[in-house]
């Protein structure tokens, strides 16, 4: 019984560590330093982590809601940016403390990249890359955790 309780406590600790990524994150434009969007990261029923855009600093373009106009798939060019799922299928790696094996979609350009995420203090470092992470062909963004949806 004691071994079961110890195993349960260890599993619960790993679970809470993995779920730290759940919540709302503010993204900032690299060039201007201005707030750009807010992303909600959540855990799906399959146990993996996903993220969707829930707020945009500039939600409209030419008087209409922004859409995924740069998507290479013509059928997806009219889907709204707000609600767009851009993080997909991340798993928590207990050894590295990272969420990995996921992808990130960049609506500015319409491309999807391999991706991993890790915390640096209260900031989430998001690394999108081409090929393997060690190849250095990618970009890192820093997202700031927020308490609630905007």
LODRENZA-120451 format. One record per residue: z, x, y of N, C-alpha, C in turn. Coordinates in steps of 0.2 Angstrom, whole numbers, plus 5000, padded with zeros to 4 digits. Atoms other than C-alpha are relative to their C-alpha. Last residue first. Layout:
<recs>
{nzz: Z | nxx: X | nyy: Y | cazz: Z | caxx: X | cayy: Y | czz: Z | cxx: X | cyy: Y} $
...
</recs>
This chain:
<recs>
{nzz: 5001 | nxx: 5001 | nyy: 4993 | cazz: 4888 | caxx: 4960 | cayy: 5195 | czz: 4997 | cxx: 4993 | cyy: 5001} $
{nzz: 5007 | nxx: 5001 | nyy: 4998 | cazz: 4895 | caxx: 4960 | cayy: 5177 | czz: 4999 | cxx: 4999 | cyy: 5007} $
{nzz: 5003 | nxx: 5007 | nyy: 5001 | cazz: 4912 | caxx: 4967 | cayy: 5175 | czz: 4993 | cxx: 5000 | cyy: 5002} $
{nzz: 4996 | nxx: 5005 | nyy: 5003 | cazz: 4923 | caxx: 4982 | cayy: 5175 | czz: 4997 | cxx: 4994 | cyy: 4998} $
{nzz: 4997 | nxx: 5004 | nyy: 4995 | cazz: 4910 | caxx: 4996 | cayy: 5178 | czz: 5004 | cxx: 4994 | cyy: 4996} $
{nzz: 4997 | nxx: 5006 | nyy: 5003 | cazz: 4905 | caxx: 5011 | cayy: 5168 | czz: 5004 | cxx: 4996 | cyy: 5006} $
{nzz: 4993 | nxx: 5001 | nyy: 4998 | cazz: 4894 | caxx: 5023 | cayy: 5178 | czz: 5003 | cxx: 4994 | cyy: 4997} $
{nzz: 4998 | nxx: 5007 | nyy: 4999 | cazz: 4878 | caxx: 5029 | cayy: 5170 | czz: 5007 | cxx: 4999 | cyy: 5001} $
{nzz: 4993 | nxx: 5002 | nyy: 5000 | cazz: 4871 | caxx: 5046 | cayy: 5171 | czz: 5002 | cxx: 4993 | cyy: 5002} $
{nzz: 4998 | nxx: 5004 | nyy: 4995 | cazz: 4853 | caxx: 5050 | cayy: 5166 | czz: 5008 | cxx: 4999 | cyy: 4999} $
{nzz: 4993 | nxx: 5003 | nyy: 5001 | cazz: 4847 | caxx: 5064 | cayy: 5155 | czz: 5001 | cxx: 4996 | cyy: 5007} $
{nzz: 4997 | nxx: 5001 | nyy: 4994 | cazz: 4828 | caxx: 5068 | cayy: 5153 | czz: 5007 | cxx: 4997 | cyy: 4999} $
{nzz: 4997 | nxx: 5007 | nyy: 4998 | cazz: 4818 | caxx: 5074 | cayy: 5139 | czz: 5003 | cxx: 5000 | cyy: 5007} $
{nzz: 5005 | nxx: 5004 | nyy: 4996 | cazz: 4808 | caxx: 5088 | cayy: 5131 | czz: 5003 | cxx: 4993 | cyy: 5001} $
{nzz: 4999 | nxx: 5000 | nyy: 4993 | cazz: 4822 | caxx: 5100 | cayy: 5127 | czz: 4995 | cxx: 4996 | cyy: 5004} $
{nzz: 5006 | nxx: 4998 | nyy: 4997 | cazz: 4816 | caxx: 5103 | cayy: 5109 | czz: 5000 | cxx: 5001 | cyy: 5007} $
{nzz: 5000 | nxx: 4993 | nyy: 4998 | cazz: 4834 | caxx: 5101 | cayy: 5103 | czz: 4994 | cxx: 5003 | cyy: 5003} $
{nzz: 4996 | nxx: 4999 | nyy: 4994 | cazz: 4833 | caxx: 5082 | cayy: 5105 | czz: 5000 | cxx: 5008 | cyy: 5001} $
{nzz: 4993 | nxx: 4999 | nyy: 5002 | cazz: 4819 | caxx: 5081 | cayy: 5092 | czz: 5004 | cxx: 5002 | cyy: 5006} $
{nzz: 4999 | nxx: 4996 | nyy: 5006 | cazz: 4802 | caxx: 5073 | cayy: 5097 | czz: 5007 | cxx: 5001 | cyy: 4998} $
{nzz: 5006 | nxx: 5000 | nyy: 5005 | cazz: 4801 | caxx: 5066 | cayy: 5114 | czz: 5002 | cxx: 5005 | cyy: 4995} $
{nzz: 5004 | nxx: 4994 | nyy: 5002 | cazz: 4818 | caxx: 5063 | cayy: 5123 | czz: 4994 | cxx: 4999 | cyy: 4996} $
{nzz: 5006 | nxx: 5002 | nyy: 5003 | cazz: 4830 | caxx: 5051 | cayy: 5132 | czz: 4995 | cxx: 5006 | cyy: 4999} $
{nzz: 5006 | nxx: 4995 | nyy: 5001 | cazz: 4847 | caxx: 5057 | cayy: 5135 | czz: 4994 | cxx: 4997 | cyy: 4996} $
{nzz: 5005 | nxx: 5002 | nyy: 5004 | cazz: 4860 | caxx: 5045 | cayy: 5142 | czz: 4994 | cxx: 5005 | cyy: 5000} $
{nzz: 5006 | nxx: 4996 | nyy: 5000 | cazz: 4876 | caxx: 5052 | cayy: 5148 | czz: 4995 | cxx: 4997 | cyy: 4995} $
{nzz: 5003 | nxx: 5000 | nyy: 5006 | cazz: 4890 | caxx: 5039 | cayy: 5151 | czz: 4993 | cxx: 5004 | cyy: 5001} $
{nzz: 5007 | nxx: 5000 | nyy: 4999 | cazz: 4902 | caxx: 5042 | cayy: 5164 | czz: 4997 | cxx: 5001 | cyy: 4994} $
{nzz: 5001 | nxx: 5007 | nyy: 5000 | cazz: 4921 | caxx: 5039 | cayy: 5162 | czz: 4992 | cxx: 4998 | cyy: 5001} $
{nzz: 4995 | nxx: 5003 | nyy: 4996 | cazz: 4924 | caxx: 5057 | cayy: 5157 | czz: 4999 | cxx: 4992 | cyy: 5000} $
{nzz: 4997 | nxx: 4994 | nyy: 4996 | cazz: 4908 | caxx: 5063 | cayy: 5150 | czz: 5005 | cxx: 4997 | cyy: 5005} $
{nzz: 4995 | nxx: 5001 | nyy: 4994 | cazz: 4904 | caxx: 5050 | cayy: 5137 | czz: 5001 | cxx: 5007 | cyy: 5003} $
{nzz: 4993 | nxx: 4997 | nyy: 5001 | cazz: 4889 | caxx: 5052 | cayy: 5125 | czz: 5004 | cxx: 4999 | cyy: 5007} $
{nzz: 4996 | nxx: 5002 | nyy: 4995 | cazz: 4872 | caxx: 5043 | cayy: 5122 | czz: 5007 | cxx: 5004 | cyy: 4999} $
{nzz: 4993 | nxx: 5000 | nyy: 5002 | cazz: 4857 | caxx: 5047 | cayy: 5112 | czz: 5005 | cxx: 5000 | cyy: 5006} $
{nzz: 4994 | nxx: 5000 | nyy: 4995 | cazz: 4839 | caxx: 5043 | cayy: 5114 | czz: 5007 | cxx: 5001 | cyy: 4996} $
{nzz: 4994 | nxx: 4999 | nyy: 5004 | cazz: 4822 | caxx: 5043 | cayy: 5106 | czz: 5005 | cxx: 5001 | cyy: 5005} $
{nzz: 4999 | nxx: 4993 | nyy: 5002 | cazz: 4809 | caxx: 5037 | cayy: 5119 | czz: 5006 | cxx: 5000 | cyy: 4995} $
{nzz: 4994 | nxx: 5000 | nyy: 5004 | cazz: 4800 | caxx: 5021 | cayy: 5123 | czz: 5001 | cxx: 5007 | cyy: 4998} $
{nzz: 4999 | nxx: 4996 | nyy: 5006 | cazz: 4787 | caxx: 5020 | cayy: 5137 | czz: 5007 | cxx: 5000 | cyy: 4997} $
{nzz: 5001 | nxx: 5004 | nyy: 5006 | cazz: 4782 | caxx: 5007 | cayy: 5150 | czz: 5000 | cxx: 5004 | cyy: 4993} $
{nzz: 5004 | nxx: 4996 | nyy: 5004 | cazz: 4781 | caxx: 5018 | cayy: 5165 | czz: 4998 | cxx: 4997 | cyy: 4993} $
{nzz: 5004 | nxx: 4997 | nyy: 4995 | cazz: 4795 | caxx: 5011 | cayy: 5175 | czz: 4996 | cxx: 5005 | cyy: 4996} $
{nzz: 5005 | nxx: 5005 | nyy: 4997 | cazz: 4801 | caxx: 4999 | cayy: 5161 | czz: 4996 | cxx: 5003 | cyy: 5006} $
{nzz: 5000 | nxx: 4999 | nyy: 4993 | cazz: 4809 | caxx: 5014 | cayy: 5152 | czz: 4994 | cxx: 4996 | cyy: 5003} $
{nzz: 5007 | nxx: 5002 | nyy: 4997 | cazz: 4813 | caxx: 5009 | cayy: 5135 | czz: 5001 | cxx: 5001 | cyy: 5007} $
{nzz: 5000 | nxx: 5002 | nyy: 4993 | cazz: 4827 | caxx: 5019 | cayy: 5126 | czz: 4993 | cxx: 4998 | cyy: 5003} $
{nzz: 5005 | nxx: 4999 | nyy: 4995 | cazz: 4829 | caxx: 5022 | cayy: 5108 | czz: 5001 | cxx: 4997 | cyy: 5006} $
{nzz: 5002 | nxx: 5006 | nyy: 4997 | cazz: 4843 | caxx: 5024 | cayy: 5095 | czz: 4994 | cxx: 5002 | cyy: 5004} $
{nzz: 5005 | nxx: 5003 | nyy: 5004 | cazz: 4847 | caxx: 5037 | cayy: 5082 | czz: 4998 | cxx: 4993 | cyy: 5003} $
{nzz: 5006 | nxx: 4997 | nyy: 5001 | cazz: 4863 | caxx: 5042 | cayy: 5092 | czz: 4995 | cxx: 4995 | cyy: 4995} $
{nzz: 5004 | nxx: 5006 | nyy: 5003 | cazz: 4879 | caxx: 5036 | cayy: 5099 | czz: 4993 | cxx: 5003 | cyy: 5000} $
{nzz: 5006 | nxx: 5002 | nyy: 4997 | cazz: 4889 | caxx: 5052 | cayy: 5101 | czz: 4998 | cxx: 4994 | cyy: 4997} $
{nzz: 4997 | nxx: 5004 | nyy: 4994 | cazz: 4907 | caxx: 5058 | cayy: 5097 | czz: 4994 | cxx: 4997 | cyy: 5004} $
{nzz: 5002 | nxx: 4997 | nyy: 4994 | cazz: 4899 | caxx: 5072 | cayy: 5087 | czz: 5003 | cxx: 4996 | cyy: 5006} $
{nzz: 4999 | nxx: 4992 | nyy: 5000 | cazz: 4908 | caxx: 5070 | cayy: 5070 | czz: 4998 | cxx: 5002 | cyy: 5007} $
{nzz: 4993 | nxx: 4998 | nyy: 5000 | cazz: 4911 | caxx: 5051 | cayy: 5072 | czz: 5000 | cxx: 5007 | cyy: 5001} $
{nzz: 4999 | nxx: 4994 | nyy: 5004 | cazz: 4892 | caxx: 5047 | cayy: 5075 | czz: 5007 | cxx: 5003 | cyy: 5001} $
{nzz: 4995 | nxx: 4995 | nyy: 4998 | cazz: 4891 | caxx: 5030 | cayy: 5082 | czz: 5001 | cxx: 5005 | cyy: 4995} $
{nzz: 4994 | nxx: 4999 | nyy: 5005 | cazz: 4875 | caxx: 5021 | cayy: 5078 | czz: 5004 | cxx: 5005 | cyy: 5003} $
{nzz: 4996 | nxx: 4994 | nyy: 5000 | cazz: 4862 | caxx: 5015 | cayy: 5091 | czz: 5005 | cxx: 5000 | cyy: 4995} $
{nzz: 4998 | nxx: 4997 | nyy: 5007 | cazz: 4849 | caxx: 5002 | cayy: 5087 | czz: 5004 | cxx: 5006 | cyy: 5000} $
{nzz: 5001 | nxx: 5004 | nyy: 5006 | cazz: 4840 | caxx: 4998 | cayy: 5104 | czz: 5003 | cxx: 5005 | cyy: 4994} $
{nzz: 4997 | nxx: 4996 | nyy: 5005 | cazz: 4843 | caxx: 5001 | cayy: 5122 | czz: 5000 | cxx: 4997 | cyy: 4994} $
{nzz: 5003 | nxx: 4994 | nyy: 5000 | cazz: 4830 | caxx: 4993 | cayy: 5134 | czz: 5004 | cxx: 5005 | cyy: 4996} $
{nzz: 4996 | nxx: 4995 | nyy: 5004 | cazz: 4833 | caxx: 4975 | cayy: 5131 | czz: 4997 | cxx: 5007 | cyy: 5000} $
{nzz: 5004 | nxx: 4995 | nyy: 5004 | cazz: 4825 | caxx: 4966 | cayy: 5146 | czz: 5005 | cxx: 5004 | cyy: 4996} $
{nzz: 4999 | nxx: 5002 | nyy: 5007 | cazz: 4837 | caxx: 4952 | cayy: 5152 | czz: 4996 | cxx: 5004 | cyy: 4995} $
{nzz: 4993 | nxx: 5002 | nyy: 5001 | cazz: 4832 | caxx: 4955 | cayy: 5170 | czz: 5000 | cxx: 4997 | cyy: 4993} $
{nzz: 4996 | nxx: 4994 | nyy: 5000 | cazz: 4815 | caxx: 4964 | cayy: 5169 | czz: 5008 | cxx: 4998 | cyy: 4999} $
{nzz: 4996 | nxx: 4998 | nyy: 4994 | cazz: 4806 | caxx: 4948 | cayy: 5166 | czz: 5004 | cxx: 5006 | cyy: 4998} $
{nzz: 4993 | nxx: 5001 | nyy: 5002 | cazz: 4792 | caxx: 4947 | cayy: 5152 | czz: 5005 | cxx: 5002 | cyy: 5006} $
{nzz: 4997 | nxx: 5005 | nyy: 4996 | cazz: 4775 | caxx: 4946 | cayy: 5160 | czz: 5007 | cxx: 4998 | cyy: 4998} $
{nzz: 5000 | nxx: 4999 | nyy: 4992 | cazz: 4768 | caxx: 4962 | cayy: 5154 | czz: 5003 | cxx: 4995 | cyy: 5004} $
{nzz: 4993 | nxx: 4999 | nyy: 4997 | cazz: 4774 | caxx: 4959 | cayy: 5136 | czz: 5000 | cxx: 5001 | cyy: 5007} $
{nzz: 4996 | nxx: 5006 | nyy: 5001 | cazz: 4758 | caxx: 4952 | cayy: 5129 | czz: 5007 | cxx: 5000 | cyy: 5003} $
{nzz: 5001 | nxx: 5005 | nyy: 4995 | cazz: 4748 | caxx: 4966 | cayy: 5137 | czz: 5004 | cxx: 4993 | cyy: 4999} $
{nzz: 5002 | nxx: 5006 | nyy: 5004 | cazz: 4757 | caxx: 4979 | cayy: 5126 | czz: 4999 | cxx: 4994 | cyy: 5005} $
{nzz: 5007 | nxx: 4999 | nyy: 5002 | cazz: 4756 | caxx: 4995 | cayy: 5137 | czz: 4998 | cxx: 4994 | cyy: 4996} $
{nzz: 5000 | nxx: 5000 | nyy: 5007 | cazz: 4771 | caxx: 4989 | cayy: 5147 | czz: 4993 | cxx: 5000 | cyy: 4997} $
{nzz: 5003 | nxx: 4993 | nyy: 5003 | cazz: 4769 | caxx: 4994 | cayy: 5165 | czz: 5000 | cxx: 5000 | cyy: 4993} $
{nzz: 5008 | nxx: 5000 | nyy: 4999 | cazz: 4770 | caxx: 4975 | cayy: 5171 | czz: 4998 | cxx: 5007 | cyy: 4998} $
{nzz: 5001 | nxx: 4994 | nyy: 5003 | cazz: 4788 | caxx: 4972 | cayy: 5164 | czz: 4992 | cxx: 5002 | cyy: 5000} $
{nzz: 5002 | nxx: 5000 | nyy: 5007 | cazz: 4792 | caxx: 4959 | cayy: 5176 | czz: 4998 | cxx: 5007 | cyy: 4998} $
{nzz: 5003 | nxx: 4994 | nyy: 5003 | cazz: 4801 | caxx: 4958 | cayy: 5193 | czz: 4998 | cxx: 4999 | cyy: 4993} $
{nzz: 4995 | nxx: 4996 | nyy: 5004 | cazz: 4805 | caxx: 4941 | cayy: 5199 | czz: 4996 | cxx: 5005 | cyy: 4997} $
{nzz: 4999 | nxx: 5002 | nyy: 5007 | cazz: 4793 | caxx: 4935 | cayy: 5212 | czz: 5004 | cxx: 5004 | cyy: 4997} $
{nzz: 4997 | nxx: 5006 | nyy: 5001 | cazz: 4792 | caxx: 4937 | cayy: 5231 | czz: 5001 | cxx: 4996 | cyy: 4994} $
{nzz: 5004 | nxx: 5004 | nyy: 4997 | cazz: 4781 | caxx: 4952 | cayy: 5231 | czz: 5002 | cxx: 4992 | cyy: 5000} $
{nzz: 5005 | nxx: 4996 | nyy: 4997 | cazz: 4793 | caxx: 4961 | cayy: 5220 | czz: 4994 | cxx: 4995 | cyy: 5002} $
{nzz: 5006 | nxx: 5003 | nyy: 4999 | cazz: 4810 | caxx: 4953 | cayy: 5216 | czz: 4995 | cxx: 5005 | cyy: 5002} $
{nzz: 5002 | nxx: 5004 | nyy: 5005 | cazz: 4826 | caxx: 4959 | cayy: 5208 | czz: 4993 | cxx: 4997 | cyy: 5000} $
{nzz: 5006 | nxx: 5004 | nyy: 4997 | cazz: 4829 | caxx: 4973 | cayy: 5220 | czz: 4997 | cxx: 4996 | cyy: 4994} $
{nzz: 4999 | nxx: 5000 | nyy: 4993 | cazz: 4847 | caxx: 4979 | cayy: 5216 | czz: 4994 | cxx: 4997 | cyy: 5003} $
{nzz: 5004 | nxx: 4995 | nyy: 4997 | cazz: 4844 | caxx: 4973 | cayy: 5198 | czz: 5002 | cxx: 5000 | cyy: 5007} $
{nzz: 5000 | nxx: 5000 | nyy: 4992 | cazz: 4857 | caxx: 4965 | cayy: 5187 | czz: 4995 | cxx: 5005 | cyy: 5002} $
{nzz: 4997 | nxx: 5006 | nyy: 4998 | cazz: 4858 | caxx: 4961 | cayy: 5168 | czz: 5000 | cxx: 4999 | cyy: 5008} $
{nzz: 4999 | nxx: 5000 | nyy: 4993 | cazz: 4847 | caxx: 4974 | cayy: 5160 | czz: 5003 | cxx: 4993 | cyy: 5002} $
{nzz: 5005 | nxx: 5004 | nyy: 4997 | cazz: 4850 | caxx: 4975 | cayy: 5141 | czz: 5002 | cxx: 5000 | cyy: 5008} $
{nzz: 4998 | nxx: 5001 | nyy: 4992 | cazz: 4859 | caxx: 4987 | cayy: 5130 | czz: 4994 | cxx: 4996 | cyy: 5003} $
{nzz: 5006 | nxx: 5002 | nyy: 4996 | cazz: 4860 | caxx: 4988 | cayy: 5111 | czz: 5002 | cxx: 4999 | cyy: 5007} $
{nzz: 4999 | nxx: 5001 | nyy: 4993 | cazz: 4873 | caxx: 4995 | cayy: 5099 | czz: 4994 | cxx: 5000 | cyy: 5003} $
{nzz: 5003 | nxx: 4995 | nyy: 4996 | cazz: 4873 | caxx: 4994 | cayy: 5080 | czz: 5000 | cxx: 4998 | cyy: 5007} $
{nzz: 4995 | nxx: 4994 | nyy: 4998 | cazz: 4885 | caxx: 4985 | cayy: 5069 | czz: 4997 | cxx: 5005 | cyy: 5004} $
{nzz: 5002 | nxx: 4995 | nyy: 5004 | cazz: 4871 | caxx: 4973 | cayy: 5062 | czz: 5004 | cxx: 5006 | cyy: 5001} $
{nzz: 4997 | nxx: 5002 | nyy: 5006 | cazz: 4880 | caxx: 4958 | cayy: 5071 | czz: 4998 | cxx: 5006 | cyy: 4994} $
{nzz: 5003 | nxx: 5005 | nyy: 5004 | cazz: 4876 | caxx: 4967 | cayy: 5087 | czz: 5003 | cxx: 4999 | cyy: 4993} $
{nzz: 5001 | nxx: 4998 | nyy: 5007 | cazz: 4887 | caxx: 4978 | cayy: 5098 | czz: 4997 | cxx: 4993 | cyy: 4996} $
{nzz: 4996 | nxx: 5004 | nyy: 5005 | cazz: 4885 | caxx: 4977 | cayy: 5116 | czz: 4998 | cxx: 5002 | cyy: 4993} $
{nzz: 5001 | nxx: 4998 | nyy: 5007 | cazz: 4879 | caxx: 4987 | cayy: 5131 | czz: 5005 | cxx: 4996 | cyy: 4996} $
{nzz: 4995 | nxx: 5002 | nyy: 5005 | cazz: 4876 | caxx: 4978 | cayy: 5147 | czz: 4999 | cxx: 5003 | cyy: 4994} $
{nzz: 5002 | nxx: 5001 | nyy: 5007 | cazz: 4865 | caxx: 4987 | cayy: 5160 | czz: 5006 | cxx: 4998 | cyy: 4996} $
{nzz: 4994 | nxx: 5000 | nyy: 5004 | cazz: 4867 | caxx: 4986 | cayy: 5179 | czz: 4998 | cxx: 4998 | cyy: 4993} $
{nzz: 5000 | nxx: 5006 | nyy: 5004 | cazz: 4852 | caxx: 4991 | cayy: 5190 | czz: 5007 | cxx: 5001 | cyy: 4996} $
{nzz: 5006 | nxx: 5002 | nyy: 5002 | cazz: 4847 | caxx: 5003 | cayy: 5204 | czz: 5000 | cxx: 4993 | cyy: 4995} $
{nzz: 4999 | nxx: 5005 | nyy: 5006 | cazz: 4861 | caxx: 5008 | cayy: 5214 | czz: 4993 | cxx: 4997 | cyy: 4999} $
{nzz: 4998 | nxx: 5007 | nyy: 4999 | cazz: 4855 | caxx: 5021 | cayy: 5227 | czz: 5001 | cxx: 4997 | cyy: 4993} $
{nzz: 4993 | nxx: 5001 | nyy: 5001 | cazz: 4855 | caxx: 5040 | cayy: 5224 | czz: 5003 | cxx: 4993 | cyy: 5001} $
{nzz: 4996 | nxx: 5002 | nyy: 4994 | cazz: 4838 | caxx: 5041 | cayy: 5232 | czz: 5007 | cxx: 5000 | cyy: 4999} $
{nzz: 5003 | nxx: 4997 | nyy: 4994 | cazz: 4828 | caxx: 5052 | cayy: 5219 | czz: 5004 | cxx: 4998 | cyy: 5006} $
{nzz: 5000 | nxx: 4993 | nyy: 5000 | cazz: 4838 | caxx: 5049 | cayy: 5203 | czz: 4998 | cxx: 5003 | cyy: 5007} $
{nzz: 5007 | nxx: 4997 | nyy: 4999 | cazz: 4840 | caxx: 5030 | cayy: 5206 | czz: 5001 | cxx: 5008 | cyy: 5001} $
{nzz: 5002 | nxx: 4998 | nyy: 4993 | cazz: 4857 | caxx: 5025 | cayy: 5200 | czz: 4993 | cxx: 5003 | cyy: 5000} $
{nzz: 5005 | nxx: 4994 | nyy: 4999 | cazz: 4862 | caxx: 5015 | cayy: 5185 | czz: 4998 | cxx: 5001 | cyy: 5007} $
{nzz: 5004 | nxx: 4999 | nyy: 4994 | cazz: 4878 | caxx: 5005 | cayy: 5184 | czz: 4995 | cxx: 5006 | cyy: 4999} $
{nzz: 5002 | nxx: 4993 | nyy: 4997 | cazz: 4885 | caxx: 5002 | cayy: 5167 | czz: 4996 | cxx: 4999 | cyy: 5006} $
{nzz: 5005 | nxx: 5000 | nyy: 4995 | cazz: 4893 | caxx: 4986 | cayy: 5159 | czz: 5000 | cxx: 5007 | cyy: 5004} $
{nzz: 4998 | nxx: 5002 | nyy: 4993 | cazz: 4903 | caxx: 4985 | cayy: 5143 | czz: 4994 | cxx: 5000 | cyy: 5005} $
{nzz: 5001 | nxx: 5008 | nyy: 4998 | cazz: 4903 | caxx: 4991 | cayy: 5125 | czz: 5002 | cxx: 4999 | cyy: 5007} $
{nzz: 5007 | nxx: 5000 | nyy: 4997 | cazz: 4902 | caxx: 5011 | cayy: 5124 | czz: 4999 | cxx: 4992 | cyy: 5002} $
{nzz: 4999 | nxx: 4998 | nyy: 4993 | cazz: 4921 | caxx: 5012 | cayy: 5119 | czz: 4993 | cxx: 4999 | cyy: 5005} $
{nzz: 5001 | nxx: 5006 | nyy: 4995 | cazz: 4916 | caxx: 5002 | cayy: 5104 | czz: 5002 | cxx: 5002 | cyy: 5007} $
{nzz: 5007 | nxx: 5002 | nyy: 5000 | cazz: 4914 | caxx: 5018 | cayy: 5094 | czz: 4999 | cxx: 4994 | cyy: 5005} $
{nzz: 5003 | nxx: 4994 | nyy: 4997 | cazz: 4932 | caxx: 5024 | cayy: 5098 | czz: 4992 | cxx: 4999 | cyy: 5001} $
{nzz: 4999 | nxx: 5001 | nyy: 4993 | cazz: 4939 | caxx: 5007 | cayy: 5094 | czz: 4996 | cxx: 5006 | cyy: 5004} $
{nzz: 5004 | nxx: 5005 | nyy: 4997 | cazz: 4930 | caxx: 5008 | cayy: 5077 | czz: 5001 | cxx: 4999 | cyy: 5007} $
{nzz: 5007 | nxx: 4998 | nyy: 5000 | cazz: 4936 | caxx: 5025 | cayy: 5073 | czz: 4996 | cxx: 4995 | cyy: 5003} $
{nzz: 5000 | nxx: 4995 | nyy: 4995 | cazz: 4954 | caxx: 5020 | cayy: 5077 | czz: 4993 | cxx: 5002 | cyy: 5001} $
{nzz: 5000 | nxx: 5004 | nyy: 4993 | cazz: 4952 | caxx: 5004 | cayy: 5067 | czz: 5000 | cxx: 5005 | cyy: 5005} $
{nzz: 5006 | nxx: 5004 | nyy: 4999 | cazz: 4946 | caxx: 5015 | cayy: 5052 | czz: 5000 | cxx: 4996 | cyy: 5007} $
{nzz: 5006 | nxx: 4995 | nyy: 4998 | cazz: 4960 | caxx: 5027 | cayy: 5054 | czz: 4994 | cxx: 4997 | cyy: 5001} $
{nzz: 4999 | nxx: 4997 | nyy: 4994 | cazz: 4973 | caxx: 5013 | cayy: 5054 | czz: 4995 | cxx: 5005 | cyy: 5002} $
{nzz: 5002 | nxx: 5005 | nyy: 4996 | cazz: 4965 | caxx: 5004 | cayy: 5039 | czz: 5001 | cxx: 5003 | cyy: 5007} $
{nzz: 5008 | nxx: 5001 | nyy: 5000 | cazz: 4965 | caxx: 5020 | cayy: 5029 | czz: 4998 | cxx: 4995 | cyy: 5005} $
{nzz: 5002 | nxx: 4993 | nyy: 4996 | cazz: 4984 | caxx: 5023 | cayy: 5034 | czz: 4992 | cxx: 4999 | cyy: 5000} $
{nzz: 4998 | nxx: 5001 | nyy: 4993 | cazz: 4988 | caxx: 5004 | cayy: 5029 | czz: 4997 | cxx: 5006 | cyy: 5004} $
{nzz: 5004 | nxx: 5005 | nyy: 4997 | cazz: 4979 | caxx: 5006 | cayy: 5012 | czz: 5001 | cxx: 5000 | cyy: 5008} $
{nzz: 5006 | nxx: 4997 | nyy: 4999 | cazz: 4988 | caxx: 5023 | cayy: 5009 | czz: 4995 | cxx: 4995 | cyy: 5002} $
{nzz: 5000 | nxx: 4996 | nyy: 4994 | cazz: 5004 | caxx: 5014 | cayy: 5012 | czz: 4994 | cxx: 5003 | cyy: 5001} $
{nzz: 5000 | nxx: 5004 | nyy: 4994 | cazz: 5000 | caxx: 5000 | cayy: 5000 | czz: 5000 | cxx: 5004 | cyy: 5006} $
</recs>
